[in-house]
Amino acid sequence: FESNEYLLSVENLKTRLDKQYIYHRQVFESADNDYYAKIFTNELMARFKYPITQIHSFRATASLRLDQKIYKSIDQTSLNKPNETKLWTGIKGEYIFDNTRNIALNLLDGGRVKTFAEYHTKLGSGSNQHLFVVGTDARYYLPIHRDFILASRIAASTSFGNALLIYYL
C-alpha cells in the first residue's frame, strides 16, 4: 500500500474516572521539489475523563509521538540524504460544558463549550522546540421549527513557543 492507518483503542469505564489508551499508526508518502519520502507516524496516548456533573467534565491527555521520514533513493543526492526522526511528547487539559440534547437524529438543542490548553516539546539531544496552544470552541443549537435548527459556532486558538502552528480557514 502507498499509505495506511491503524488505530487501536482500549477503554476502562468501570470507575468515575474513565481511562482510554490509544495506539495510532499512519504511513503516507510525501513529495517536495527534490525528494520523495515515506513518513511513518506512531503515537501513544493516554486519555482520562472525569465528569463533575452530567454537563461539566475535565479531560487530560498525555501523548508520545514518533515521526520518521525515510527518503527514497531515486538519485545520488537522495541516496546520501539522511533520514529524519522526531520524538514529541505532550500533555493536554480540557474543560467541557455540554448541555445539548438530541431532538432527533443529528438534530440538537442547547450549547457546548470546550476550553483547552496543551503543551508539546521535542525530545532528543540538542532540540529545544516547544509548542503551547490555548483555545476555546463554543457551539449553540437553536430549534426554529421542527427539523430546522440554527447552529452557530465561534472558535479561537493561538499558539506560543518556537514551533508555532499555522492556522488555515
Buried (B, 14 or more C-beta within 10 A) or exposed (E): EEEEEEEEEEEEEEEEEBBBEBEBBBBBEEEEEEBBBBBBBBBBBBBEBEBEEEBEBBBEBEBBBBBBBBBBEEEEEBEEBEEEEBBBBBBBEBBBBBEBEEBEEEBBBBBBBBBBEBBBBBEEEEEEBBBBBBBEBBBBBEBEEEEEBEEEEEEEEEBEBEBEEEEEE
